[in-house]
Amino acid sequence: MTAPPILVVDDEPQILRALETTLRGAGYTVTTAATGEEALTLASVRPPQAVILDLVLPDRSGVEVCRELRGWTEAPVLILSVVGEEREKVAALDAGADDYVTKPFGVDELLARLRAALRRVSDTAEPVIRIGELEIDLDKAAVRQNGELVRLTPNEFALLRLFAVNEGRLLTHRRILREVWGLAYQAESHYLHVYVSQLRRKIERDSARPRFLLTEPGAGYRLVDPES
Amino acid sequence: MKTALRILSSLAAVAIVTAVIYALEPIAPILSLGVLYLFAVMPVAVLWGLPYALPVSVASMLAFNWFFLPPRHTFELSDSENWVALAVYLATAVVVSGLAARSRRREVEAERRAEEASLLAEVSSALLESAHVQDELRAIAGRVAHVLGAERGRIELDSLRRPDPPESSYDLVAGSRAVGRLYLKDEVDAQIAGRLLPGLASLLAVAVDRERLGRRALEAETLRRSDATKTAILRAVSHDLRSPLTAIRAATEGLGNPGLDLTATDQAALLATIEDESKRLDSLVSNLLDLSRLEVGAAEPRPEFWTVEGLLGQALAELGPPADRVSVVLADDLPPIYVDGAQIERVLVNLLENALKFSSSTDPVELSGESREGDVVVRVFDRGPGLGGVNLERLFEPFERGGDRAAGRGTGLGLAIAKGFAEANGARLWADQAVSEGACLVLSIPAAPAPVESRA
């Protein structure tokens, strides 16, 4: 029996054709759908290992499809968006999508995101997380860089901890706010970007050219291992 | 109250003059001293007019008769000579007070007219200097009310509202056209109002017309400019879209042609061309989208607290390897800014892209950030040919490529978009003309308050 397929959903045949060819070339099995209904039917008949989903479909929005999929499958969902759909993109991410690429995207980028999303499906947090030269001890709330202790404020540690346990994963602003500041946002949560800048100053060599803590414009942040 | 005071003052004047004559009596013939009563009559005539001056004249003569003319302490006269003198004095007093009162009246009238004339002059210059008639109405109504002697007034253009008592209203009519209404708190002299208000109405009518014409001219100019912009866009777009498309098509057909003998290096070069040119098309399309959003005013910023450093990080990441030439020096104490992150990032990308494009690939592009007078000031400096000979006013217009700089690639949209987004976020963008070589663009963003972190 072959591996579960990647389900690609887009209403433009050229894009479907290009993605199908490339993904097959990369060794995946591919099924394609041109509408939201078709995608949901296909996914229920043959559960995919991942879904690549265009935000704008003729019958329903990608956000809805994403929400419905999340009702019964944990398969990673990768959003295809274009400039100008930032709101919908963030809505889809908040509805459970894992990541996004912006059209026109490079195939390498798409494949890298897909691999990362598939890898993360079975991740468990360990008490000490190592990312590059960073060592984050969740129990002791201590951070070391090249063995040296990095002094962080409570907010900065809470941020870094959230990023570390979700290494490589895109975290939307809303999710960061919810998990670091709780549902009753305090006034200082407006300063999320400012806190991220402060954190960068402490862990990045050149904070204007971050290697660990990357910004996803208009969507959120992602902590990556610069050496991987 | 006022009348009683005047009567008392008049009597006092008569009494004072009487006392003076009494004092002078030993040294001068009494008949010649009667003329001194004119010093009581004249001021009264000048100040309060004939109604007071006439009784004062009569009272003076009676006092003169009673106190000084024999037989004293009676109103009888022993000498017919004295009768004549008294009659002459009285006639003189009446005539003089009449003349004084008239000249006083003329003076008051002249002052009034001068005040009215200067009011109209003031109104006309206020209306000329102001772009909006409506903004001036309150001040004008106040001045008009003052000149008319009312406590408060307001002007309503195109109004037919009935006055709320005790308010009174006066139509402002220029020629046959109703301009509006003047509402005053009190009734005023209808004659003065009738003299002043037509002039005021004409001035207002002219100002209202001028404003309307100005607005129409502005609309027409905006339309004309947007037409000119559209033409320029179409021309530039068709050129700028075609050249990458041509390169892509040539490269793909080259790769797909079995008759061509291509080495692996050739193929890689053709593939790289396709990739580069597609990216160029993509960036052109995003620029056009940004520009059209700015043009229709749809680029509504969604501000959040950011640091320049954070936005610059995104900008440098977006620019990719060419940005390695950018050397960054940011002051340690830069305050946060409250802006739309995506838009200000776009500004930084476009400024840096511009600087990278117009300078040699071996020279650095310098970006500095410092805090100055409540602003975060970012300067982007390149060592390219500079802006000498460039029309700085047009530098930020779409499809302007900075004179001879046109040799470079790109649509000339970058700076126009940068300025549009900067201004939409309350920031300013300009070219620093003080640099002697290279070009320096300055972005000044208002600083926002920094967070005070609560320690858990």
Interface residues (C-beta under 8 A of the other chain):
Chain A: V83 G84 E86 P104 G106 T153 P154 N155 Q186 E188 H190 Y191 L192 H193 V194 Y195 V196 S197 R200 R201 D206 S207 A208 R209 P210 L214 T215 P217 G218
Chain B: E275 S278 D282 S286 L289 E304 F305 W306 T307 E309 G310 L312 G313 Q314 L316 A317 E318 V328 L330 P336 G341 A342 E345 A450 P451 V452 E453 S454 R455 A456
